Amino acid sequence: MYLIYRLITACAMLLLAPYYALRGWRHGESWTKIRERLGLLPPEIASRAADAARQVGGQNVWIHAVSVGEVLAAKPLAEAWKQRFPADALFISTTTETGQRLARERLRCVEGVFYFPLDGTLAVRRALRAMRPNAVIVMETEIWPNFLREARRRGVPVIFANARISERSFARFKRWNFLIDQLFANALSSAELFLAQTPEDSARLMEMGAPQDRIEVTGNLKYDAEPPAASPLGDWLREQTRVQERWPVFVAGSVVAEEEESVLAAFDVAQRRWRRALLVLAPRKPERFGAAAEIAQAGGWEAVRRSRLSMAGPLDENADVLLLDSIGELAGIYALADAVFVGGSLVPVGGHNILEPAWFGRPPIFGPHMDNFREMAGQFLAARAAVQVTTGAQLGRVWVQIVEDEPLRTRMGAAAQALWQRHRGATRRSIERIAAVLRGEGMPA
């Protein structure tokens, strides 16, 4: 099966190379990005990696974080690692453009950021040869058979940190199990260690072929993330809402396609109660920025885009919706909210991080589709620290209830903060296990 996969990926590389080149040209992307996906890393990254590999007493560690969620999970791990092992060189790769932007902005402690290679043998070999890593840490569960096989061939341990297998991914695996079981088993057996978020993730990894003696449950790294410091946008918006008596403020974060209308329907319910209410609407993906603005305007709301704000002046008095068309500013804006909504959950996308509003004592409200955060969502609901809704109209009613009932809002917010604090510690446990592997004390192969 592996030989068939290798043949398929080789053919795919021949097709994808011109596709990425054409797409890059149409979107004004640099040739560097395309080269990185083919395993040709920038000279400055390769040079720093080579210097790190030659350095006595230090380790060269490659962290891979697919997109925004994985980058945020990698942040506490990378920062704690640098603090404990300052001589080590950390490099981080991403798959998506939004993940790349966030990594460059938030992970200032790393020596370089680049795009992960496509899973073709030649691309993987080029990247590994240039990076010369002592270890590769894959955030969550990106299973690339060629990469895992080539890393093992070079003697590079691959560790899956914060590993999880969502219900949707596991269902797909079981559906195609008769074709891919041996491929996945061989790929997973090439990894050195799996640090799973939950016992359920551990069980799923075993069923997919990961060796039982290489799996440990260390918890969810996202609980160890720290709230962001106050931002210029947050300070400005706080002052504008105070001066203009804009209240209440609703923040709908990580909203995906087909959710914008539901969120606006909820805001309509709230705005009928409070005419001076303000909605901060944050689409998850940049390609939805324009569409979300058009949907709001078509519904009769005055929408102002963050990218067109002049913070030297006031917020438009007529603005109903502030569209947050930026990367990396959402988390801090939750601190201004009187009620929130975390998107990717009213439609079957899998949900997004509900800890960000909890940092600031805001009880997260989300939809029924929380497959990617099933255990976390269940804990919040059991502690009465969150609310689950199914429609935009219901979201609007819950927003009104949360704002009007201050004791309820305060009690739920405190429960959300306490839950976040109680589950911290996965970073320390993960670092202990990864450090043991890098120093030759890993689990038996």
N, C-alpha and C positions, 0 to 999 in steps of 0.2 A: 504493500500500500504506500510506503514511503517513496518508492521509486516513481509511482504514478503521481504522487503529490509533487515530487521534485520536477517531473516533466511538465506538469500543469503550471507550476510557478515559473518555470523557465519560459514557457510560451506566453504566460501572462506578462512577464517582464518585457518581452518584445512588443507587446501591445500597449502596456501601460506607460512605457517610456515616452512614445510620441504623444499619448493622451495627456500626460502631465505637462509635457512641453507645450502643447497647444493650449491647454487650459491656463498654464502659467502666462503664456503670451497674451491671451485674451483678457486675463485679470491683472496684467501688469506685474506679475510676480517675477522675482529675480531668478536667474538661471541657477544661482547657488542653492535655492530650495530644491529644485529638481535634482541637482547633483547629489545633494544630501540623501534624498530618497533612494538614489542608486548606490549609496554607500561611499560616495566621494565627499568626505568631510572637508570643511573649510581648513586651509593651511594653518590658521592660528589655533584651531581646536586640536588638530593632529599634533602640532608642535607642543602645545601645553600637555597633551596626553603623553607624548613621548618623554618630555621632561619629568613628568610625574612618575612614569614607569621606571625611570633611571634613579629616582631619588631614594636614598637609603633611609629606611625607617618609616616610609609613608606608603599608603596604598592608593591605587587608582580605581575609583569606584564609579561605575556607570549606573545611573538611575533612569529607568524609563517610566514616564507618566503619560498616558495616552492623551488626555484632554484636561479640561478645567478641574473636574472633580479629583482626578488622580494627582494633579499638580498641587492642589490644596492639601491632599493627604500626605504628599511627599514633603511638604514644607516643614512640619515639625520634625520629621525624621532627619532631613538634611541638616537643619539647623542644630539639632541635638548631636548629630554625628560630628559636625565640624567643631562643636564646642568640646566634645570628648576627644576627638582625634584631629587636632588642628593641622597636623602634617599631611593628612590625606587630601587627595584631590578629588573633588566631586564634579561629575559632568551629568547633565540631564538631557534626555531626548523626549520629544513629544511626537504625536502623530498629527494632531489637528493644529490649525493656525491659531485658534483661540487659546489653546493650551500653550503654544509657543510664546504668545504675547504675555500671558500671565506668568509663565516661568521666568521670562526675562525681567518682568516687573517685580515679582515677589521673591524669587530665589536668588538674592544677591550674594549668597554665600558660596555659590558654585563657580567652578572655573570656566564653564562653557555650556551653551545651550544649542542644540541642533535637532534636526528631524531624524526620526527613527527610519532605518532603511526598510524598503519593501522586502518581503520574505523570499527573495530569490537567493540562491546559493552564492552567486558572485557578489551581489550587493552586501549580503551579510558578512562574507569573508573580508571584503574591503573595509567595512566599518570596524569589525573586530581587530583587523590588522592595524588600522590607524589608531584605535582607542587603547589597545593593549591593556584591557581592564584586569584588575585582580579579582573583581567580582562584578556581576550585573544584578541589580535589584529591580525587579519588575513590579510596579505598583498594581495591586489588585490582580487581574488574571488575563493578561494578553498572551495567548498560547500560539506561538509561531514555531512550527516544527523545524524548519530549516535553521532558524536562529538558535534554538535550543540544541540541536544536533551539532552545529558548528562550534558553539560555545563549549560543549562537552569535549569535542575533538581537540580543542585548544587547551583543555584543562581549566576553563574559566567557570567557576561555580555560579549558577543562576539561582537567585533566591526570590520567591514570590512573597512580597510583603503586603499586608492588608488584604490578603487573598480572599476573594469571594466568588461564588458562582450564583448568579441570579436565577430565580425560578424560570424565567423565560429562556435563558441560555441553557439551563439544564434540560428543559423540555425539548429544545432543539437538538441537544446532544442525544437524548434518548430516542428521538424520532429517527435520527440518522445513525444510530449506534451500530447497526449491522454493517455500515460502510466504513465508519471512521474510528471504531473502538480501538483497533490495534494501532492506528496512527497516533491517536491521542495518548494511549498507554505508553508507547515508545517515547513520545515527546515529553510527557510528564516525568517519565523515569529518568530523563536527562537532567532534570532540575535537582539541585542540591537540597532545597528546603522550601517548605510551604508554611508561611505564618498566616493562618486563617483568622478571619474576623470572628466566626461563630462555630459552635459544634456542627451546625447544619452545613456550613460551608466545608468543614472538614470531611463530613460524610460524603458530600457530593464529589469532592476531589478524589476521594478513595474510589468511589464508584466509576469515575472517569479514568482511573488508572494510575493515580499518584500513589507511590509506595506509602503504606501506613506509617512506617517508622520515620518518614521525613516530614510529617505533618504535625504542627503544633497550633493550638488556639491561643493567640496573644491579644485579641481584641481589635477594636476599630481605631486606627490612627486619627481619624477625623475628630474624635473627642479631644485630642490633645492640641488641636489648633487653637491659637490665641485670637481674640477679637482684634480687628485692625484699629490702628490709631485714628483719631479724628482726621478727616480729610478736608481740603479747602472747599470741596463741593458740599460736604456735610455741614461745615460751619456756616457757609453762605446760605444754604437752604434752611437751616434752623433759624437763622436771623430773619430771613424773608418771611417764613411762616409766622414768626412771632410778630413782626412789624405789621404784616398784612392781615393778621388774625385769621390765617388759614388753618382751619381745624374741622374735623380730624384729618390726619395724614394716613393714607393707606399705601402700603408697599406690596406690590405683587412682583415677586422675583422669579427668575429662571422660567419665565412663561414661554411655552412652545406653540407652534402652529396649531390652530384650532382651539386654543385656550383664550386668545385675546378677547373674543366676543363674550365668553363666559365671565371673564374678569370685568369687562366693561358693564355687563349686565348687573354684576354685583355692585359695582360702583354707582350705577344708576339708582339702585335701591338705597344705598347710603347717602347719595347726594340729594335725594328727595327729602331726606331727614335733615341734612346739613348742607346748605347751599354752598358754603365756603370750603367744603372738603376738597382735598387734593389727592390725586392718585399718582404715585410713582410707579410706572410700568416698565419693567426690565425684561425684555426678551432674552431668551437663553443664547440664541445664535445671532451673529451679526447680519446674516442674510434675511432675518425677520425684522430688522429695524425699520426699514422703509414700509413694509407691509403693515406692521403694527401701527405706525403713524397714520397711514391711510385709513385703516379700519376705525381708529378713534375719531378721525376727522369726519369720515362718512357717517358715523353715528351721532354727529352733532356736537362733539366735544372739541374744545380748543386745546390742541396738543402742541407742546413745546419740546423740541429735541435738545437733549443735554449738549450735543455737539455744537449747537448754535447759540448756546447761552453765552452771555457776557456777564461774568460774575462781578464786573466792575459796576454793574447797574442792578436795578431791581428785577424780580421775577414779574413776568407779565401778569397784571392783576386779573386778566380774563382767563388765564390758563386753568384748565380743569385737570389736564394730564401732563405730567413731566415724563417724557420718554427717555429712559436711561439707555441711550445708544452708545455705551462705552463698556470697556472690559476692566474688571477689577474694582469697581466702585460700589457695587451693590451691597456687599456685606456691611459696610459702615453705615449705609443709608437705613438699614433696619433699625438702627438706634433711634431714628426720628419717628418711627411708625407708632401709631396708636393701635393699629391692627395690621396683620400681614397675611399674605398667601404665598405658599411655595409651590411653584409650577412643575410642569412635567408630570402631573398627578391626576388631572381631570381627564386626560387621554392616556392610552396605554403606552407611555414612554418609560416608566419605571421610577419616576419621582426624582427629586433633587435634595440637596443637603438641608435638613431642617434644623441643624445646629446653629446656623448663622443667626437667625432671629432669637434663638434661645440664649445666645451669649449676652444679649441685652435685656433679657427678661421679657421677651415678647413671645407669647405662646404661638407656636406654628400652626397654621391652618393649611390643610392639604386635601387632595382628592383621594379616590379609592385605589389608584394605580401607583403603589409604592413598592414595587417588587425589588428595586435596587436598595431600598432602605427598610425592608420588611421588619426586621427585628427592632431597629431603632424606632420606627413608627409605632410598633406595638408597645414598646416600653413607654413612649410618651403618652399614648392613649390610655394605657393602664394606670399611669400616674396622674391622669387628668391634667396633663401639661400641654395638650394639643387637642385639636378638633378636626374630624374628618368630615368632608362634605362631598356631595355627588354632582351638584349643579351650580351654575352661576347664581341663580336666584337664592339657593340655600346659603351660598357663600355670603351674599349680601346681607341676609338675615343674621348670620353669625357675626359678621362685622359690626352690625348695629348693636347686637347684644353685648359683644366684647367691649365696645366703646362706652355704652350706657352703664354697664355694671362694673364700676371701678374695683370693688372688692374682688369680684370674680377674675378680672384681668390681672390684678396684682397677685392673687393666689396662684393662678395658672402660670404666670411669668416666673414666679419664685420656684415653682415645681420644675419648670423647664430648665432653669439655671442649675438647680440642685442635681438634676439628672445628668446634665452635661458634666458637672464636676465629679460626680460619683463614678463615672466610667472612664476617667482619665488614667493613663498609665501604660497604654499599648506601645507608645514610643520607647519607653525604657525597656520593656520586655523584648521588643523587636531588636533593638540595638544590641542587647546582650547576646541574643542568638546569632545575629549576623556577624558580630565581632568574633564570636567563637569560631564560625566557619572560616573567616578570613585569616584566623591565626591557627588554622589546622586542627580545630577541636570540633569539627562539624559532626553531624549525626552519621551513623554508618551508612555507607552507600549500598 
